[in-house]
Amino acid sequence: MTSDAAQTLVWDWTIRLFHWLIVLLIPLLWWTAEEGMMDWHRRLGLTMFGLVLFRLVWGIAGSWTARFLPMIRRLRSLPAYVSNLIARRNRPSFGHSPIGTLAVFALLTALCIQVGTGLFSIDVDGLESGPLAILISFKTGREIADFHELNFDILVVLIALHIIAIAIYRFVFKDNLIRPMVTGRRGDVEPVSAVKVQPVALIASFAVVAASLYLVVNAG
């Protein structure tokens, strides 16, 4: 086994924290909605909004493996990557693989839609609504609420596919994708670029999130 000192840092602490907070928040959001705990659902939804917005900003200003542009460029190797997987050959990637990139974009898109529709949703009796529902009509808010529920089902399917893919990599290709998302490090990849959290970029990202949350909360 490769020592921790010899392993390559792949995921910075912000990406790992974002990942595990999302894992925690999604079932909590489902449970609070099912139990009618809408005050908590609203608070957790705003937390999710902040996290997703941070990830979008960090995809531009963050560390190399967090950025969207290198991930998009990696999609050019998708056909060759899939061919290798079919042939039972897996070459670990520094950051997201081409398939992992597709998964990230699909999940982030679904999360953005879920958060966005939640901000404008209005329930059946109009007593509970998202913080931006005041900007639209009751009918539109109800239609958005219906789509909010439908999109959650889509999100659950994407999460299930994500878990299945992780299991396939673990048991078929002997590639543990969970451990690096905990430790941030892998011993079987060569670094393409340094993975560093720049303080200025981090502070600017937090500022964008804080300002956006303030505007949303005080929209009414």
C-alpha positions, 0 to 999 in steps of 0.5 A, spaced: 500 500 500 502 506 498 503 511 504 499 517 505 506 521 504 507 518 497 500 519 494 497 525 490 492 530 492 486 529 487 480 533 491 481 539 495 477 539 502 472 544 499 470 539 494 470 533 499 466 537 504 461 539 498 460 532 496 458 529 503 454 535 505 450 534 499 449 526 501 447 528 507 442 534 505 438 530 500 435 525 504 434 530 509 430 535 504 426 529 502 424 527 509 422 534 511 418 534 505 414 528 507 413 529 514 411 536 512 416 540 516 416 546 511 420 550 516 426 546 516 425 544 509 426 551 507 432 552 511 435 546 508 433 548 501 437 555 502 443 551 505 443 547 498 442 553 494 448 556 497 452 549 496 450 548 489 452 556 488 458 555 491 460 549 487 458 553 480 463 558 482 468 553 484 468 550 478 470 557 475 475 559 480 477 553 484 482 548 484 484 544 478 480 538 479 474 542 481 474 546 474 469 545 469 473 547 463 479 541 464 473 536 465 469 538 459 476 537 455 476 530 458 470 529 454 474 528 448 477 522 450 470 519 452 469 514 446 476 511 448 475 511 455 468 507 454 472 502 449 477 500 455 472 499 460 468 494 455 475 491 454 475 491 462 481 496 462 481 501 467 486 507 467 485 511 474 484 518 472 487 525 475 480 528 477 474 526 474 474 521 468 470 522 462 464 518 465 465 521 471 464 528 468 458 526 465 455 524 472 457 531 475 454 535 470 448 531 470 447 531 477 449 538 478 444 540 473 438 536 476 441 539 483 440 546 480 433 545 477 431 542 484 434 548 488 431 553 482 424 550 482 424 550 490 425 557 490 419 559 486 414 553 489 408 554 492 404 549 495 396 547 494 393 552 499 399 557 498 401 557 505 408 554 504 412 557 498 419 558 496 422 565 498 422 567 491 414 565 490 412 572 491 415 574 484 410 569 480 403 568 480 399 562 484 398 558 478 405 558 476 408 557 483 404 551 483 406 548 476 413 549 478 412 545 485 409 540 480 416 540 476 420 540 483 417 534 485 418 530 478 425 533 478 426 530 485 425 523 482 429 524 476 435 526 481 434 520 485 435 516 478 441 519 477 443 518 484 442 511 484 446 510 477 451 514 480 452 509 486 451 503 481 457 506 477 461 506 484 460 499 485 462 497 478 468 500 479 469 498 486 468 490 485 469 489 477 475 494 476 478 494 483 478 502 483 475 505 490 472 511 488 470 513 495 476 513 499 479 519 495 473 523 496 474 522 504 482 523 504 483 527 497 488 522 495 490 517 490 496 513 490 495 510 483 495 517 478 500 522 476 498 529 477 496 533 471 496 540 475 497 542 483 491 542 487 491 548 491 485 552 494 487 559 493 485 564 499 482 569 495 478 565 490 475 561 496 473 568 500 470 571 493 466 564 492 464 565 499 462 572 498 458 571 492 454 565 496 453 570 502 450 576 497 446 571 493 443 568 500 442 575 502 438 577 496 434 571 496 432 571 503 430 578 503 426 578 496 420 579 499 
